[in-house]
């Protein structure tokens, strides 16, 4: 997860950047990563960010639901990350499995590009027949269970080079997701 980072950086995080989780969730994930690295000689640890699908409860499905229920959506611009389609992640994991590589280690996988939650919501809404107004709200007014990193864009360069794999840009992937609903 991108939550292993504190969000103080302003360029995409690479796998070797110092981890510094700011919440219990991130700390538990980092503890799991460290444990795997201690006990396993060969491993793949895949960090991802802002995972969504048209199944389950996530930002994407929440916005689709809110489009039907509300006239105006209020979303923060104070957090930046890379929305990641679960299908793209699954396909990326298959690329690892079928590669028969020995390039073990930690990798980042997220859709290319970056967005704020506001950008992501606006893009989802733009595909709706029932267009809604999307307004900006301060993070302090946007209730979450845990503190989130303000910036958590992940560099996927290492993954793409190691597995000769091209990762789709997040808007293109979102469009594909919406077309498949």
C-alpha positions, -999 to +999 in steps of 0.1 A: +000+000+000+010+036-005+002+041+032+037+029+041+048+065+031+041+097+050+031+118+020+057+145+025+075+139-009+063+158-040+076+134-067+065+098-072+078+074-045+102+047-056+106+014-039+138+024-021+123+056-006+123+057+032+090+044+046+073+063+074+036+053+079+013+079+095-014+055+106-020+021+120-030+006+087+002+017+070+023+005+100+007-029+099+014-032+061+050-022+066+054-047+094+040-074+070+065-063+043+094-064+068+084-099+081+082-113+045+116-099+037+131-114+069+117-149+065+117-153+027+146-155+003+124-151-028+094-128-026+074-102-045+059-074-025+036-053-046+025-019-033-005-002-049-026+029-043-062+041-045-075+007-056-110+007-071-133-017-089-170-017-098-173-044-071-173-038-034-169-006-014-144+019-027-141+055-038-153+047-074-185+028-062-191+055-036-191+082-062-214+062-085-238+058-056-236+095-046-243+106-082-277+090-078-284+104-044-270+140-042-271+171-063-236+183-053-206+163-044-179+178-021-144+163-025-109+172-013-081+184-035-055+181-007-046+145-014-028+133-045-023+097-056-028+073-085-062+057-090-056+020-097-081-003-114-082-037-097-084-054-131-052-037-142-035-048-110-047-084-115-033-084-150+000-070-137+002-097-112-004-123-139+025-107-158+048-115-128+035-150-125+040-158-162+073-140-165+093-168-148+116-141-136+140-141-107+137-104-102+123-108-067+118-078-045+095-048-038+076-032-067+050-005-071+020-010-093-006+017-099-021+032-130+000+059-146-005+095-138-018+113-107-049+129-095-065+144-064-096+128-050-114+158-066-099+151-101-109+114-098-145+122-088-148+148-116-136+123-141-161+096-128-190+122-129-181+133-164-192+099-177-226+102-159-258+110-178-269+129-147-240+154-144-235+167-109-216+197-095-184+186-078-171+212-053-139+214-033-138+207+004-109+209+029-095+175+040-104+185+076-141+186+065-138+152+047-142+125+074-119+095+072-111+068+098-074+073+095-050+101+086-040+097+049-008+108+031-012+140+013+009+127-016+012+090-024+019+088-061+040+056-068+067+053-095+061+022-115+092+024-136+109-006-118+079-028-124+075-018-161+112-025-168+115-057-148+084-073-164+084-056-198+049-044-190+032-011-199+007+002-174-024+022-186-029+058-176-056+061-149-082+080-170-080+054-198-084+026-173-113+044-156-130+048-190-127+011-196-141+004-162-171+026-168-177+011-202-178-024-186-205-016-161 
